[in-house]
Amino acid sequence: MDKQKRIIVAMSGGVDSSVAALLLKNQGFDVIGVTLRLWSQTESDSTVKTNRCCSVEDVEDARQVCHKLGIPHYFVNFEEEFQEHVVDYFVNEYDTGRTPHPCLACNDKIKFDFLLRRALFLDADYIATGHYARLRTSEEGKVRLLQGLDGTKDQSYVLYTLNQTELSRLKFPVGEYTKKEIRDFAKEANLPVADKPDSQEICFIPSGNYREFIKLRVTPKPGDFIDIDGNVLGNHPGIQFFTVGQRRKLNLPSDNGKPRFVLRIDADTNQITLGDDEDLYQTTFVCDRLSFTSSVDTKQLLSVNARIRYKANDAPASVKFVGDEAEVTFDLPQRAITPGQPVVFYVEEEMIGGGIIKHAVIEKDLHRLAT
């Protein structure tokens, strides 16, 4: 029975993971809290003024919550793994003109791979996190991953890499509630983190200045800003400092008075294509690094609702599989389809999988090729 099962809760020191531990303890699980040491400030990194990833304060908050709940608390060092699979990935993606989502890499490798393996050493049956998502298991044993009950906090988008083996070992208790209810539970239990603010920034760049962070780790190479016809408009300091849809820091007023936006970043030519806002709308793109929660028929056209960024709305689309990649076509054009970002597929409220955006088609390119 579940009440006899041991479960590891990844505790960041925040209210969501703390209440996850509370709920599971109340359900009768043998709960163990684990806080991950992921990132330490380096002397050369002047952009990091506090160690938000696993600060002394966060670790102490997690320890106090565990003490309050009467459960063990462990501190596990994953700094080496985090450096390789999250920080290096983050920097390398920007260095190739792509815009990464570091939380996805952290979930995929650190929380749901290395931590799951470490849980075996503690004889744990499950691991749990404070993610806002829900799980449902069919009579046949298939686990479905659903959006969190609180649509404003849903985090299923960053969980698309999970497979059936991993899903069968996971619990997401806070996903069954709204954020307000989670804070109410924390207050009722007198948890010391009940009013602790949510973290908003990239955890290893609390200053929010990712450009300075990257500048310390790569050597940017200046290149050309060009228009959609290939005409040179000016110079940029390095592709690492730009993302599709960006308007700020271009310093290039257009002839027609309209603001310019980044349309495309080409690492091979070191060029950044600029255009008008309407040029940012595309319907078709290619994605790779595909992953699905269970098997799908890749010979058939798949009808889904697709989400191309964390806070974007889902939009109807069709998915055509081509080898290890997929061509995704929206019913209506979407703004700023960004290489490096995840695209996640939904059927109603179920998250079925996704991939990483490889490249989009700029509509003016299609018109030009047709003439």
Residue pairs with C-beta under 8 A, 6 or more apart in sequence:
2 27
2 28
2 29
3 27
3 28
3 29
4 28
4 30
5 29
5 30
5 125
5 126
6 29
6 30
6 31
6 32
6 122
6 123
6 124
6 125
6 126
7 24
7 29
7 30
7 31
7 32
7 124
7 125
7 126
7 127
7 128
7 171
8 32
8 34
8 115
8 118
8 119
8 122
8 124
8 126
8 127
8 128
9 17
9 20
9 21
9 24
9 31
9 32
9 33
9 34
9 127
9 128
9 129
10 17
10 34
10 35
10 36
10 111
10 115
10 127
10 128
10 129
10 130
11 17
11 18
11 21
11 33
11 34
11 35
11 62
11 65
11 66
11 73
12 35
12 36
12 54
12 58
12 62
12 130
13 35
13 55
13 57
13 58
13 59
13 60
13 61
13 62
13 65
13 193
13 196
14 58
14 61
14 130
14 193
14 196
14 198
14 199
15 130
15 182
15 183
15 186
15 191
15 193
15 194
15 196
15 198
16 130
16 131
16 132
16 174
16 182
17 62
17 129
17 130
18 61
18 62
18 65
18 130
18 186
18 191
18 193
19 130
19 173
19 174
19 182
19 185
19 186
19 189
19 191
20 128
20 129
20 130
20 171
20 172
20 173
20 174
21 31
21 33
21 65
21 66
21 69
21 71
21 128
22 69
22 185
22 186
22 189
22 191
23 173
23 174
23 185
24 31
24 128
24 171
24 173
25 31
25 69
25 70
25 71
27 173
29 126
31 69
31 71
32 71
32 72
32 73
32 74
32 122
32 124
33 62
33 65
33 66
33 69
33 71
33 72
33 73
33 74
34 73
34 74
34 75
34 76
34 115
34 118
35 54
35 58
35 59
35 62
35 63
35 73
35 74
35 75
35 76
36 54
36 76
36 78
36 110
36 111
36 115
37 54
37 75
37 76
37 77
37 78
37 79
38 53
38 54
38 78
38 79
38 82
38 86
38 106
38 110
38 203
38 204
39 51
39 53
39 54
39 79
39 82
39 83
39 87
39 203
39 204
40 51
40 79
41 48
41 50
41 51
42 48
44 216
45 213
45 216
46 212
47 205
47 207
47 209
47 212
47 213
47 216
48 204
48 205
48 206
48 207
48 213
49 206
49 207
50 206
52 58
52 199
52 201
52 203
52 204
52 206
53 82
53 203
53 204
59 75
61 192
61 193
61 196
62 73
63 73
64 192
65 191
65 192
65 193
66 72
66 73
67 73
68 189
68 190
68 191
68 192
69 189
74 122
76 115
76 118
78 110
78 114
78 115
81 109
81 110
81 114
82 106
82 110
82 204
85 105
85 106
85 108
85 109
85 110
86 102
86 105
86 106
86 109
86 110
86 204
87 102
87 204
89 100
89 102
89 105
90 100
90 102
90 105
91 214
91 217
91 218
93 99
93 100
93 340
94 100
94 210
94 214
94 218
94 240
95 214
95 218
95 239
95 240
95 267
96 267
97 239
97 265
97 266
97 267
97 339
98 265
98 339
98 340
99 243
99 244
99 338
99 339
99 340
99 341
100 340
100 341
101 158
101 310
101 340
101 341
101 342
102 202
102 204
103 158
104 158
104 160
104 161
104 342
107 131
107 158
107 159
107 161
108 161
111 127
111 129
112 127
112 161
112 162
112 166
112 170
115 127
116 127
116 166
116 169
119 126
119 127
119 169
125 169
126 169
126 170
126 171
127 169
127 170
127 171
128 170
128 171
128 172
128 173
129 170
129 172
130 174
131 148
131 155
131 158
131 159
131 172
131 174
131 175
132 148
132 149
132 150
132 153
132 154
132 155
132 156
132 172
132 174
132 175
132 179
133 145
133 146
133 147
133 148
133 154
133 155
133 156
133 159
133 172
133 175
133 351
134 145
134 146
134 147
134 148
134 149
134 172
134 175
134 176
135 143
135 144
135 145
135 146
135 167
135 170
135 171
135 172
135 175
136 143
136 144
136 146
137 143
137 144
137 168
138 144
141 168
142 164
142 294
143 164
143 167
143 168
143 293
144 293
144 350
145 156
145 159
145 162
145 167
145 293
145 350
145 351
146 156
146 175
146 349
146 350
146 351
147 154
147 156
147 346
147 349
147 350
147 351
148 154
148 155
148 156
148 172
148 174
148 175
149 175
149 176
149 177
149 178
150 177
150 178
150 179
152 179
153 178
153 179
155 175
156 344
156 346
156 351
157 307
157 310
157 342
157 344
157 351
158 310
158 342
159 351
160 291
160 293
160 342
160 344
160 345
160 351
160 353
160 354
160 355
161 291
161 354
162 170
162 291
162 293
163 291
163 292
163 293
163 294
164 293
164 294
167 293
174 182
177 185
183 194
183 195
186 193
186 194
187 194
187 195
201 207
201 208
202 208
202 210
204 213
205 213
207 213
211 240
211 241
214 240
214 241
215 240
218 238
218 240
220 237
220 238
220 239
220 240
220 241
221 238
221 239
221 270
222 235
222 236
222 237
222 238
223 235
223 236
223 238
223 239
223 269
223 270
223 271
223 272
224 232
224 233
224 234
224 235
224 236
224 270
224 271
224 272
225 232
225 233
225 234
225 235
225 236
225 250
225 252
225 271
225 272
225 273
225 274
226 232
226 233
226 271
226 272
226 273
226 274
227 233
227 273
227 274
227 275
228 263
228 273
228 275
228 279
228 362
228 364
228 365
228 368
229 368
233 252
233 260
233 274
234 251
234 252
236 242
236 272
239 265
239 266
239 267
239 270
239 272
241 249
242 249
242 262
242 265
242 272
243 262
243 265
243 338
244 262
244 263
244 264
244 265
244 280
244 336
244 337
244 338
244 339
244 360
245 261
245 262
245 280
245 335
245 336
245 338
246 261
246 262
247 259
247 260
247 261
247 262
250 260
250 262
250 274
252 260
252 274
253 260
254 260
254 276
258 276
258 277
259 277
260 274
260 275
260 276
261 274
261 275
261 276
261 277
261 279
261 280
261 336
262 272
262 273
262 274
263 273
263 274
263 275
263 279
263 280
263 362
264 272
264 273
264 362
265 272
265 273
265 339
266 272
266 273
273 362
275 362
275 364
279 362
279 363
279 364
280 335
280 336
281 333
281 334
281 335
281 363
282 333
282 334
282 337
282 360
282 361
282 362
282 363
283 329
283 330
283 331
283 332
283 333
283 334
283 361
283 363
284 327
284 328
284 329
284 330
284 360
284 361
285 327
285 328
285 337
285 343
285 357
285 358
285 359
285 360
285 361
286 322
286 325
286 326
286 327
286 328
286 357
286 358
286 359
286 360
287 325
287 326
287 328
287 343
287 354
287 355
287 356
287 357
287 358
288 324
288 325
288 326
288 355
288 356
288 358
289 355
289 356
290 324
290 325
290 326
290 353
290 354
290 355
291 353
291 354
291 355
292 352
292 353
293 351
293 352
293 353
294 352
296 302
296 352
296 353
298 321
299 321
301 318
301 319
301 320
302 318
302 319
302 320
302 321
302 345
303 316
303 317
303 318
303 319
304 316
304 317
304 318
304 319
304 345
304 346
304 347
304 352
305 314
305 315
305 316
305 317
305 345
305 346
305 347
305 348
306 314
306 315
306 316
306 317
306 319
306 328
306 330
306 343
306 344
306 345
306 346
307 313
307 314
307 315
307 343
307 344
307 346
308 334
308 337
308 338
308 341
308 343
308 357
309 338
309 341
312 334
314 346
315 330
315 331
315 332
315 334
316 330
316 331
316 332
317 328
317 329
317 330
317 331
318 328
318 329
319 326
319 327
319 328
319 345
320 326
320 327
320 328
320 329
325 355
325 358
326 355
328 343
333 363
337 357
337 360
338 357
339 357
339 358
339 359
339 360
340 356
340 357
341 356
341 357
342 354
342 355
342 356
342 357
343 354
343 355
343 356
343 357
344 351
344 353
344 354
345 351
345 352
345 353
345 354
346 352
